[in-house]
């Protein structure tokens, strides 16, 4: 019943976002503002609250790091093989990138926090941090390499230094390692935006989804979505099970890797070259599909 309730919750807020965007209630400007609040306030609050008082050894381990990169590398390689038949470099680059680049921040972490408890949230926060420093350079490199773009990889990577997610994760880990005393009042204040992370993120995702898209490319989209929401969580389960991580870390990792294609991949596509319409279609289909697949993963691992 809890999973069905969470499924209904996700569908309701995602649908509300789509409706609000279609009716003009969530304009592009308002959606950007809400997205900025989630990224700069809600997610950092959630990450700091979940890590500041956790012993470092409980949330970071060589198995967690190694498993993450193993899943990413294997998915990139499989995506390259699966999508190599695409003649258009614009579409091939988008397909490879969107097969592995997960929406861990706006959907993965808030979902783990809402359904799997504080221990899993701490692990998921670390996975999100690893993802931030991994996804961006790999995605930029692949788009530049395949499309022949002249964008600066170094310039994109420098932006990571001011990433609120990484700053919050660093602050939380620092407070944990140094056993810093964090005022309870601050933790309570941070609890408000942390609780709002998932519903507001779902509204933003719904408002930015483009539902007026050509379905002629659906066959190629199926391969991208299949790798993203089916292959990646299954691979994560195999990899982390073989590394004998505890059940909490295993469940958090599987759900995080089961998140749909990140909306940011559409932004990178428009900036660095690629088929933007196809990228938008993939984001839409993977997000809608993941509502069901993530519910199954939560049921299995929560």
Phi and psi in degrees as GROMACS dihedral restraints (atoms count N, CA, C in turn):
[ dihedral_restraints ]
;  ai    aj    ak    al  type     phi  dphi    fc
    3     4     5     6     1   -63.0    20    10
    4     5     6     7     1   -39.9    20    10
    6     7     8     9     1   -67.2    20    10
    7     8     9    10     1   -41.1    20    10
    9    10    11    12     1   -63.0    20    10
   10    11    12    13     1   -37.3    20    10
   12    13    14    15     1   -65.0    20    10
   13    14    15    16     1   -41.0    20    10
   15    16    17    18     1   -66.7    20    10
   16    17    18    19     1   -38.5    20    10
   18    19    20    21     1   -61.6    20    10
   19    20    21    22     1   -45.5    20    10
   21    22    23    24     1   -63.1    20    10
   22    23    24    25     1   -38.6    20    10
   24    25    26    27     1   -60.1    20    10
   25    26    27    28     1   -47.3    20    10
   27    28    29    30     1   -65.0    20    10
   28    29    30    31     1   -44.7    20    10
   30    31    32    33     1   -62.8    20    10
   31    32    33    34     1   -41.1    20    10
   33    34    35    36     1   -63.2    20    10
   34    35    36    37     1   -48.6    20    10
   36    37    38    39     1   -72.6    20    10
   37    38    39    40     1   -35.8    20    10
   39    40    41    42     1   -64.6    20    10
   40    41    42    43     1   -43.6    20    10
   42    43    44    45     1   -65.8    20    10
   43    44    45    46     1   -39.5    20    10
   45    46    47    48     1   -62.1    20    10
   46    47    48    49     1   -38.2    20    10
   48    49    50    51     1   -65.4    20    10
   49    50    51    52     1   -43.1    20    10
   51    52    53    54     1   -61.3    20    10
   52    53    54    55     1   -45.3    20    10
   54    55    56    57     1   -64.6    20    10
   55    56    57    58     1   -43.7    20    10
   57    58    59    60     1   -62.8    20    10
   58    59    60    61     1   -37.2    20    10
   60    61    62    63     1   -69.6    20    10
   61    62    63    64     1   -40.7    20    10
   63    64    65    66     1   -67.9    20    10
   64    65    66    67     1   -35.6    20    10
   66    67    68    69     1   -85.4    20    10
   67    68    69    70     1    -5.1    20    10
   69    70    71    72     1    84.3    20    10
   70    71    72    73     1     6.6    20    10
   72    73    74    75     1   -72.4    20    10
   73    74    75    76     1   -39.3    20    10
   75    76    77    78     1  -104.7    20    10
   76    77    78    79     1    89.2    20    10
   78    79    80    81     1   -71.5    20    10
   79    80    81    82     1   171.8    20    10
   81    82    83    84     1   -59.1    20    10
   82    83    84    85     1   -40.6    20    10
   84    85    86    87     1   -65.6    20    10
   85    86    87    88     1   -44.3    20    10
   87    88    89    90     1   -67.2    20    10
   88    89    90    91     1   -39.1    20    10
   90    91    92    93     1   -65.1    20    10
   91    92    93    94     1   -41.0    20    10
   93    94    95    96     1   -61.8    20    10
   94    95    96    97     1   -38.2    20    10
   96    97    98    99     1   -65.7    20    10
   97    98    99   100     1   -46.4    20    10
   99   100   101   102     1   -63.9    20    10
  100   101   102   103     1   -40.9    20    10
  102   103   104   105     1   -61.6    20    10
  103   104   105   106     1   -42.1    20    10
  105   106   107   108     1   -63.1    20    10
  106   107   108   109     1   -39.7    20    10
  108   109   110   111     1   -65.2    20    10
  109   110   111   112     1   -40.2    20    10
  111   112   113   114     1   -63.6    20    10
  112   113   114   115     1   -46.6    20    10
  114   115   116   117     1   -71.4    20    10
  115   116   117   118     1   -36.5    20    10
  117   118   119   120     1   -98.6    20    10
  118   119   120   121     1   -16.9    20    10
  120   121   122   123     1  -122.9    20    10
  121   122   123   124     1   -59.5    20    10
  123   124   125   126     1   -65.2    20    10
  124   125   126   127     1   -50.6    20    10
  126   127   128   129     1   -64.8    20    10
  127   128   129   130     1   -47.0    20    10
  129   130   131   132     1   -58.0    20    10
  130   131   132   133     1   -39.2    20    10
  132   133   134   135     1   -62.7    20    10
  133   134   135   136     1   -43.9    20    10
  135   136   137   138     1   -63.5    20    10
  136   137   138   139     1   -42.3    20    10
  138   139   140   141     1   -67.0    20    10
  139   140   141   142     1   -46.2    20    10
  141   142   143   144     1   -63.5    20    10
  142   143   144   145     1   -44.6    20    10
  144   145   146   147     1   -61.6    20    10
  145   146   147   148     1   -30.4    20    10
  147   148   149   150     1   -87.7    20    10
  148   149   150   151     1   -10.8    20    10
  150   151   152   153     1  -122.2    20    10
  151   152   153   154     1   -18.8    20    10
  153   154   155   156     1   -64.8    20    10
  154   155   156   157     1   -27.0    20    10
  156   157   158   159     1  -118.1    20    10
  157   158   159   160     1    20.5    20    10
  159   160   161   162     1  -101.3    20    10
  160   161   162   163     1   129.3    20    10
  162   163   164   165     1   -56.1    20    10
  163   164   165   166     1   135.6    20    10
  165   166   167   168     1   -56.5    20    10
  166   167   168   169     1   -38.5    20    10
  168   169   170   171     1   -66.3    20    10
  169   170   171   172     1   -18.2    20    10
  171   172   173   174     1   -80.9    20    10
  172   173   174   175     1   -20.3    20    10
  174   175   176   177     1  -119.4    20    10
  175   176   177   178     1   -16.5    20    10
  177   178   179   180     1  -126.9    20    10
  178   179   180   181     1   131.1    20    10
  180   181   182   183     1  -150.2    20    10
  181   182   183   184     1   156.8    20    10
  183   184   185   186     1   -56.6    20    10
  184   185   186   187     1   -34.7    20    10
  186   187   188   189     1   -65.4    20    10
  187   188   189   190     1   -39.8    20    10
  189   190   191   192     1   -64.8    20    10
  190   191   192   193     1   -45.1    20    10
  192   193   194   195     1   -68.6    20    10
  193   194   195   196     1   -49.5    20    10
  195   196   197   198     1   -63.0    20    10
  196   197   198   199     1   -39.5    20    10
  198   199   200   201     1   -63.5    20    10
  199   200   201   202     1   -40.2    20    10
  201   202   203   204     1   -59.9    20    10
  202   203   204   205     1   -51.2    20    10
  204   205   206   207     1   -68.6    20    10
  205   206   207   208     1   -30.2    20    10
  207   208   209   210     1   -63.9    20    10
  208   209   210   211     1   -43.8    20    10
  210   211   212   213     1   -64.2    20    10
  211   212   213   214     1   -43.6    20    10
  213   214   215   216     1   -63.7    20    10
  214   215   216   217     1   -49.2    20    10
  216   217   218   219     1   -61.5    20    10
  217   218   219   220     1   -46.4    20    10
  219   220   221   222     1   -64.7    20    10
  220   221   222   223     1   -35.9    20    10
  222   223   224   225     1   -72.7    20    10
  223   224   225   226     1   -38.8    20    10
  225   226   227   228     1   -61.1    20    10
  226   227   228   229     1   -44.8    20    10
  228   229   230   231     1   -63.8    20    10
  229   230   231   232     1   -43.9    20    10
  231   232   233   234     1   -66.3    20    10
  232   233   234   235     1   -40.4    20    10
  234   235   236   237     1   -61.1    20    10
  235   236   237   238     1   -39.2    20    10
  237   238   239   240     1   -62.3    20    10
  238   239   240   241     1   -41.7    20    10
  240   241   242   243     1   -69.0    20    10
  241   242   243   244     1   -46.5    20    10
  243   244   245   246     1   -64.4    20    10
  244   245   246   247     1   -39.6    20    10
  246   247   248   249     1   -98.1    20    10
  247   248   249   250     1     5.4    20    10
  249   250   251   252     1   -65.7    20    10
  250   251   252   253     1   -21.3    20    10
  252   253   254   255     1   -72.9    20    10
  253   254   255   256     1   -17.2    20    10
  255   256   257   258     1   -67.9    20    10
  256   257   258   259     1   123.0    20    10
  258   259   260   261     1   -72.2    20    10
  259   260   261   262     1   -35.3    20    10
  261   262   263   264     1   -78.1    20    10
  262   263   264   265     1   123.3    20    10
  264   265   266   267     1   -63.5    20    10
  265   266   267   268     1   -35.9    20    10
  267   268   269   270     1   -58.8    20    10
  268   269   270   271     1   -43.5    20    10
  270   271   272   273     1   -79.6    20    10
  271   272   273   274     1   -35.5    20    10
  273   274   275   276     1   -64.3    20    10
  274   275   276   277     1   -42.2    20    10
  276   277   278   279     1   -63.7    20    10
  277   278   279   280     1   -42.9    20    10
  279   280   281   282     1   -63.2    20    10
  280   281   282   283     1   -42.7    20    10
  282   283   284   285     1   -62.3    20    10
  283   284   285   286     1   -44.5    20    10
  285   286   287   288     1   -64.7    20    10
  286   287   288   289     1   -47.7    20    10
  288   289   290   291     1   -64.3    20    10
  289   290   291   292     1   -43.7    20    10
  291   292   293   294     1   -78.3    20    10
  292   293   294   295     1    -5.1    20    10
  294   295   296   297     1   -78.7    20    10
  295   296   297   298     1   -19.2    20    10
  297   298   299   300     1  -127.6    20    10
  298   299   300   301     1   -22.4    20    10
  300   301   302   303     1   -78.5    20    10
  301   302   303   304     1   104.1    20    10
  303   304   305   306     1   -91.8    20    10
  304   305   306   307     1   150.7    20    10
  306   307   308   309     1   -85.5    20    10
  307   308   309   310     1    62.6    20    10
  309   310   311   312     1   -72.1    20    10
  310   311   312   313     1   -31.1    20    10
  312   313   314   315     1   -78.2    20    10
  313   314   315   316     1   -52.6    20    10
  315   316   317   318     1   -80.1    20    10
  316   317   318   319     1   -21.4    20    10
  318   319   320   321     1  -127.1    20    10
  319   320   321   322     1   -45.5    20    10
  321   322   323   324     1   -60.7    20    10
  322   323   324   325     1   -58.9    20    10
  324   325   326   327     1   -63.2    20    10
  325   326   327   328     1   -48.4    20    10
  327   328   329   330     1   -59.6    20    10
  328   329   330   331     1   -35.3    20    10
  330   331   332   333     1   -67.6    20    10
  331   332   333   334     1   -42.8    20    10
  333   334   335   336     1   -60.5    20    10
  334   335   336   337     1   -44.1    20    10
  336   337   338   339     1   -63.1    20    10
  337   338   339   340     1   -35.2    20    10
  339   340   341   342     1   -79.4    20    10
  340   341   342   343     1   -19.6    20    10
  342   343   344   345     1  -125.9    20    10
  343   344   345   346     1   -18.7    20    10
  345   346   347   348     1  -120.0    20    10
  346   347   348   349     1    -0.3    20    10
  348   349   350   351     1    93.5    20    10
  349   350   351   352     1   171.2    20    10
  351   352   353   354     1   -70.9    20    10
  352   353   354   355     1   -35.5    20    10
  354   355   356   357     1   -63.3    20    10
  355   356   357   358     1   -46.1    20    10
  357   358   359   360     1   -65.9    20    10
  358   359   360   361     1   -34.6    20    10
  360   361   362   363     1   -64.2    20    10
  361   362   363   364     1   -38.6    20    10
  363   364   365   366     1   -62.8    20    10
  364   365   366   367     1   -44.4    20    10
  366   367   368   369     1   -64.3    20    10
  367   368   369   370     1   -43.8    20    10
  369   370   371   372     1   -62.8    20    10
  370   371   372   373     1   -33.6    20    10
  372   373   374   375     1   -63.6    20    10
  373   374   375   376     1   -41.1    20    10
  375   376   377   378     1   -66.3    20    10
  376   377   378   379     1   -42.0    20    10
  378   379   380   381     1   -60.7    20    10
  379   380   381   382     1   -40.3    20    10
  381   382   383   384     1   -61.7    20    10
  382   383   384   385     1   -42.1    20    10
  384   385   386   387     1   -62.8    20    10
  385   386   387   388     1   -44.2    20    10
  387   388   389   390     1   -61.8    20    10
  388   389   390   391     1   -40.8    20    10
  390   391   392   393     1   -62.2    20    10
  391   392   393   394     1   -39.1    20    10
  393   394   395   396     1   -62.3    20    10
  394   395   396   397     1   -42.5    20    10
  396   397   398   399     1   -82.7    20    10
  397   398   399   400     1    -6.6    20    10
  399   400   401   402     1  -103.8    20    10
  400   401   402   403     1   -49.7    20    10
  402   403   404   405     1   -59.4    20    10
  403   404   405   406     1   -47.8    20    10
  405   406   407   408     1   -59.8    20    10
  406   407   408   409     1   -56.5    20    10
  408   409   410   411     1   -63.5    20    10
  409   410   411   412     1   -37.3    20    10
  411   412   413   414     1   -67.1    20    10
  412   413   414   415     1   -44.0    20    10
  414   415   416   417     1   -63.7    20    10
  415   416   417   418     1   -46.0    20    10
  417   418   419   420     1   -62.5    20    10
  418   419   420   421     1   -44.2    20    10
  420   421   422   423     1   -59.8    20    10
  421   422   423   424     1   -46.5    20    10
  423   424   425   426     1   -66.3    20    10
  424   425   426   427     1   -42.8    20    10
  426   427   428   429     1   -64.6    20    10
  427   428   429   430     1   -42.4    20    10
  429   430   431   432     1   -66.3    20    10
  430   431   432   433     1   -43.3    20    10
  432   433   434   435     1   -66.9    20    10
  433   434   435   436     1   -46.9    20    10
  435   436   437   438     1   -75.5    20    10
  436   437   438   439     1   -39.1    20    10
  438   439   440   441     1   -88.7    20    10
  439   440   441   442     1   -10.8    20    10
  441   442   443   444     1    72.5    20    10
  442   443   444   445     1    25.3    20    10
  444   445   446   447     1   -72.0    20    10
  445   446   447   448     1   155.4    20    10
  447   448   449   450     1  -105.8    20    10
  448   449   450   451     1    22.7    20    10
  450   451   452   453     1   -66.7    20    10
  451   452   453   454     1   156.4    20    10
  453   454   455   456     1   -90.0    20    10
  454   455   456   457     1   114.7    20    10
  456   457   458   459     1   -65.5    20    10
  457   458   459   460     1   -40.4    20    10
  459   460   461   462     1   -62.9    20    10
  460   461   462   463     1   -40.4    20    10
  462   463   464   465     1   -63.3    20    10
  463   464   465   466     1   -41.8    20    10
  465   466   467   468     1   -66.1    20    10
  466   467   468   469     1   -39.6    20    10
  468   469   470   471     1   -68.4    20    10
  469   470   471   472     1   -31.8    20    10
  471   472   473   474     1   -62.4    20    10
  472   473   474   475     1   -28.0    20    10
  474   475   476   477     1   -64.6    20    10
  475   476   477   478     1   -21.1    20    10
  477   478   479   480     1   -63.0    20    10
  478   479   480   481     1   -26.4    20    10
  480   481   482   483     1   -63.6    20    10
  481   482   483   484     1   -25.0    20    10
  483   484   485   486     1  -109.6    20    10
  484   485   486   487     1    16.1    20    10
  486   487   488   489     1   -70.5    20    10
  487   488   489   490     1   119.2    20    10
  489   490   491   492     1   -58.5    20    10
  490   491   492   493     1   -33.5    20    10
  492   493   494   495     1   -62.5    20    10
  493   494   495   496     1   -46.8    20    10
  495   496   497   498     1   -70.0    20    10
  496   497   498   499     1   -35.1    20    10
  498   499   500   501     1   -64.5    20    10
  499   500   501   502     1   -44.4    20    10
  501   502   503   504     1   -65.9    20    10
  502   503   504   505     1   -39.8    20    10
  504   505   506   507     1   -65.1    20    10
  505   506   507   508     1   -42.5    20    10
  507   508   509   510     1   -62.8    20    10
  508   509   510   511     1   -42.8    20    10
  510   511   512   513     1   -63.9    20    10
  511   512   513   514     1   -42.5    20    10
  513   514   515   516     1   -65.4    20    10
  514   515   516   517     1   -43.9    20    10
  516   517   518   519     1   -66.6    20    10
  517   518   519   520     1   -38.9    20    10
  519   520   521   522     1   -62.1    20    10
  520   521   522   523     1   -44.8    20    10
  522   523   524   525     1   -62.4    20    10
  523   524   525   526     1   -35.5    20    10
  525   526   527   528     1   -69.5    20    10
  526   527   528   529     1   -48.4    20    10
  528   529   530   531     1   -64.8    20    10
  529   530   531   532     1   -40.8    20    10
  531   532   533   534     1   -89.1    20    10
  532   533   534   535     1     1.0    20    10
  534   535   536   537     1    52.9    20    10
  535   536   537   538     1    44.6    20    10
  537   538   539   540     1   -71.4    20    10
  538   539   540   541     1   145.2    20    10
  540   541   542   543     1   -87.3    20    10
  541   542   543   544     1   113.0    20    10
  543   544   545   546     1  -101.0    20    10
  544   545   546   547     1   125.3    20    10
  546   547   548   549     1   -55.5    20    10
  547   548   549   550     1   134.8    20    10
  549   550   551   552     1   -62.3    20    10
  550   551   552   553     1   -31.2    20    10
  552   553   554   555     1   -61.1    20    10
  553   554   555   556     1   -41.9    20    10
  555   556   557   558     1   -63.5    20    10
  556   557   558   559     1   -42.8    20    10
  558   559   560   561     1   -62.0    20    10
  559   560   561   562     1   -40.5    20    10
  561   562   563   564     1   -66.3    20    10
  562   563   564   565     1   -40.0    20    10
  564   565   566   567     1   -64.2    20    10
  565   566   567   568     1   -42.2    20    10
  567   568   569   570     1   -67.4    20    10
  568   569   570   571     1   -20.4    20    10
  570   571   572   573     1   -64.8    20    10
  571   572   573   574     1   -30.3    20    10
  573   574   575   576     1   -65.1    20    10
  574   575   576   577     1   -57.2    20    10
  576   577   578   579     1   -64.8    20    10
  577   578   579   580     1   -30.7    20    10
  579   580   581   582     1   -62.0    20    10
  580   581   582   583     1   -41.8    20    10
  582   583   584   585     1   -67.5    20    10
  583   584   585   586     1   -27.0    20    10
  585   586   587   588     1   -86.2    20    10
  586   587   588   589     1    -5.2    20    10
  588   589   590   591     1   -57.4    20    10
  589   590   591   592     1   -50.0    20    10
  591   592   593   594     1   -68.8    20    10
  592   593   594   595     1   -53.1    20    10
  594   595   596   597     1   -61.1    20    10
  595   596   597   598     1   -41.5    20    10
  597   598   599   600     1   -68.4    20    10
  598   599   600   601     1   -38.6    20    10
  600   601   602   603     1   -62.1    20    10
  601   602   603   604     1   -41.5    20    10
  603   604   605   606     1   -63.7    20    10
  604   605   606   607     1   -39.8    20    10
  606   607   608   609     1   -61.1    20    10
  607   608   609   610     1   -44.4    20    10
  609   610   611   612     1   -65.2    20    10
  610   611   612   613     1   -42.8    20    10
  612   613   614   615     1   -62.5    20    10
  613   614   615   616     1   -44.4    20    10
  615   616   617   618     1   -62.2    20    10
  616   617   618   619     1   -41.4    20    10
  618   619   620   621     1   -68.2    20    10
  619   620   621   622     1   -26.4    20    10
  621   622   623   624     1   -93.8    20    10
  622   623   624   625     1    -8.6    20    10
  624   625   626   627     1   -70.3    20    10
  625   626   627   628     1   134.9    20    10
  627   628   629   630     1   -96.1    20    10
  628   629   630   631     1   105.2    20    10
  630   631   632   633     1   -88.9    20    10
  631   632   633   634     1    -5.1    20    10
  633   634   635   636     1  -102.1    20    10
  634   635   636   637     1    74.3    20    10
  636   637   638   639     1  -126.2    20    10
  637   638   639   640     1   149.9    20    10
  639   640   641   642     1   -70.2    20    10
  640   641   642   643     1   131.0    20    10
  642   643   644   645     1   -94.4    20    10
  643   644   645   646     1     6.7    20    10
  645   646   647   648     1   -67.3    20    10
  646   647   648   649     1   -20.6    20    10
  648   649   650   651     1   -98.0    20    10
  649   650   651   652     1    15.7    20    10
  651   652   653   654     1   -62.9    20    10
  652   653   654   655     1   -33.0    20    10
  654   655   656   657     1   -63.4    20    10
  655   656   657   658     1   -42.4    20    10
  657   658   659   660     1   -70.4    20    10
  658   659   660   661     1   -32.1    20    10
  660   661   662   663     1   -66.4    20    10
  661   662   663   664     1   -36.6    20    10
  663   664   665   666     1   -57.8    20    10
  664   665   666   667     1   -41.0    20    10
  666   667   668   669     1   -66.7    20    10
  667   668   669   670     1   -37.0    20    10
  669   670   671   672     1   -66.9    20    10
  670   671   672   673     1   -49.2    20    10
  672   673   674   675     1   -65.2    20    10
  673   674   675   676     1   -37.7    20    10
  675   676   677   678     1   -61.2    20    10
  676   677   678   679     1   -43.7    20    10
  678   679   680   681     1   -64.9    20    10
  679   680   681   682     1   -39.5    20    10
  681   682   683   684     1   -72.7    20    10
  682   683   684   685     1   -51.3    20    10
  684   685   686   687     1  -101.0    20    10
  685   686   687   688     1    -8.6    20    10
  687   688   689   690     1  -113.4    20    10
  688   689   690   691     1   -54.0    20    10
  690   691   692   693     1   -65.3    20    10
  691   692   693   694     1   -47.7    20    10
  693   694   695   696     1   -62.5    20    10
  694   695   696   697     1   -48.2    20    10
  696   697   698   699     1   -65.9    20    10
  697   698   699   700     1   -34.6    20    10
  699   700   701   702     1   -65.6    20    10
  700   701   702   703     1   -42.4    20    10
  702   703   704   705     1   -65.2    20    10
  703   704   705   706     1   -41.2    20    10
  705   706   707   708     1   -59.9    20    10
  706   707   708   709     1   -41.2    20    10
  708   709   710   711     1   -62.5    20    10
  709   710   711   712     1   -44.0    20    10
  711   712   713   714     1   -64.6    20    10
  712   713   714   715     1   -46.3    20    10
  714   715   716   717     1   -65.5    20    10
  715   716   717   718     1   -51.2    20    10
  717   718   719   720     1   -72.0    20    10
  718   719   720   721     1   -28.2    20    10
  720   721   722   723     1   -66.7    20    10
  721   722   723   724     1   -38.9    20    10
  723   724   725   726     1   -69.3    20    10
  724   725   726   727     1   -24.7    20    10
  726   727   728   729     1   -88.7    20    10
  727   728   729   730     1    -0.6    20    10
  729   730   731   732     1    56.8    20    10
  730   731   732   733     1    42.8    20    10
  732   733   734   735     1   -76.6    20    10
  733   734   735   736     1   161.6    20    10
  735   736   737   738     1   -69.9    20    10
  736   737   738   739     1   165.5    20    10
  738   739   740   741     1   -64.0    20    10
  739   740   741   742     1   -31.7    20    10
  741   742   743   744     1   -65.0    20    10
  742   743   744   745     1   -49.1    20    10
  744   745   746   747     1   -64.9    20    10
  745   746   747   748     1   -39.1    20    10
  747   748   749   750     1   -60.2    20    10
  748   749   750   751     1   -49.6    20    10
  750   751   752   753     1   -63.1    20    10
  751   752   753   754     1   -43.9    20    10
  753   754   755   756     1   -61.8    20    10
  754   755   756   757     1   -42.9    20    10
  756   757   758   759     1   -65.0    20    10
  757   758   759   760     1   -44.1    20    10
  759   760   761   762     1   -62.5    20    10
  760   761   762   763     1   -44.7    20    10
  762   763   764   765     1   -65.8    20    10
  763   764   765   766     1   -41.3    20    10
  765   766   767   768     1   -62.2    20    10
  766   767   768   769     1   -42.9    20    10
  768   769   770   771     1   -73.2    20    10
  769   770   771   772     1   -17.8    20    10
  771   772   773   774     1   -83.4    20    10
  772   773   774   775     1    -2.5    20    10
  774   775   776   777     1   -63.0    20    10
  775   776   777   778     1   151.8    20    10
  777   778   779   780     1   -72.0    20    10
  778   779   780   781     1   178.1    20    10
  780   781   782   783     1   -60.7    20    10
  781   782   783   784     1   134.5    20    10
  783   784   785   786     1   -66.6    20    10
  784   785   786   787     1   138.7    20    10
  786   787   788   789     1   -61.2    20    10
  787   788   789   790     1   -29.2    20    10
  789   790   791   792     1   -62.9    20    10
  790   791   792   793     1   -21.7    20    10
  792   793   794   795     1   -64.4    20    10
  793   794   795   796     1   -31.4    20    10
  795   796   797   798     1   -65.6    20    10
  796   797   798   799     1   -40.2    20    10
  798   799   800   801     1   -64.5    20    10
  799   800   801   802     1   -46.4    20    10
  801   802   803   804     1   -61.4    20    10
  802   803   804   805     1   -36.6    20    10
  804   805   806   807     1   -63.7    20    10
  805   806   807   808     1   -44.5    20    10
  807   808   809   810     1   -67.6    20    10
  808   809   810   811     1   -28.7    20    10
  810   811   812   813     1   -87.1    20    10
  811   812   813   814     1   -34.6    20    10
  813   814   815   816     1  -111.9    20    10
  814   815   816   817     1     5.0    20    10
  816   817   818   819     1   100.2    20    10
  817   818   819   820     1   143.8    20    10
  819   820   821   822     1   141.1    20    10
  820   821   822   823     1   169.9    20    10
  822   823   824   825     1   -83.3    20    10
  823   824   825   826     1    98.6    20    10
  825   826   827   828     1   -65.7    20    10
  826   827   828   829     1   -41.1    20    10
  828   829   830   831     1   -63.6    20    10
  829   830   831   832     1   -40.5    20    10
  831   832   833   834     1   -66.8    20    10
  832   833   834   835     1   -39.0    20    10
  834   835   836   837     1   -62.7    20    10
  835   836   837   838     1   -41.4    20    10
  837   838   839   840     1   -64.6    20    10
  838   839   840   841     1   -41.0    20    10
  840   841   842   843     1   -61.6    20    10
  841   842   843   844     1   -42.7    20    10
  843   844   845   846     1   -63.4    20    10
  844   845   846   847     1   -42.1    20    10
  846   847   848   849     1   -61.7    20    10
  847   848   849   850     1   -44.5    20    10
  849   850   851   852     1   -63.0    20    10
  850   851   852   853     1   -51.5    20    10
  852   853   854   855     1   -66.0    20    10
  853   854   855   856     1   -41.5    20    10
  855   856   857   858     1   -67.0    20    10
  856   857   858   859     1   -36.6    20    10
  858   859   860   861     1   -66.9    20    10
  859   860   861   862     1   -46.5    20    10
  861   862   863   864     1   -64.1    20    10
  862   863   864   865     1   -43.3    20    10
  864   865   866   867     1   -63.8    20    10
  865   866   867   868     1   -37.6    20    10
  867   868   869   870     1   -67.8    20    10
  868   869   870   871     1   -19.9    20    10
  870   871   872   873     1   -58.9    20    10
  871   872   873   874     1   -40.6    20    10
  873   874   875   876     1   -76.8    20    10
  874   875   876   877     1   -46.0    20    10
  876   877   878   879     1   -67.5    20    10
  877   878   879   880     1   -38.5    20    10
  879   880   881   882     1   -66.9    20    10
  880   881   882   883     1   -35.4    20    10
  882   883   884   885     1   -62.2    20    10
  883   884   885   886     1   -39.1    20    10
  885   886   887   888     1   -65.6    20    10
  886   887   888   889     1   -42.4    20    10
  888   889   890   891     1   -64.5    20    10
  889   890   891   892     1   -41.3    20    10
  891   892   893   894     1   -63.0    20    10
  892   893   894   895     1   -41.9    20    10
  894   895   896   897     1   -61.5    20    10
  895   896   897   898     1   -37.8    20    10
  897   898   899   900     1   -75.9    20    10
  898   899   900   901     1   -35.6    20    10
  900   901   902   903     1  -114.8    20    10
  901   902   903   904     1   -14.5    20    10
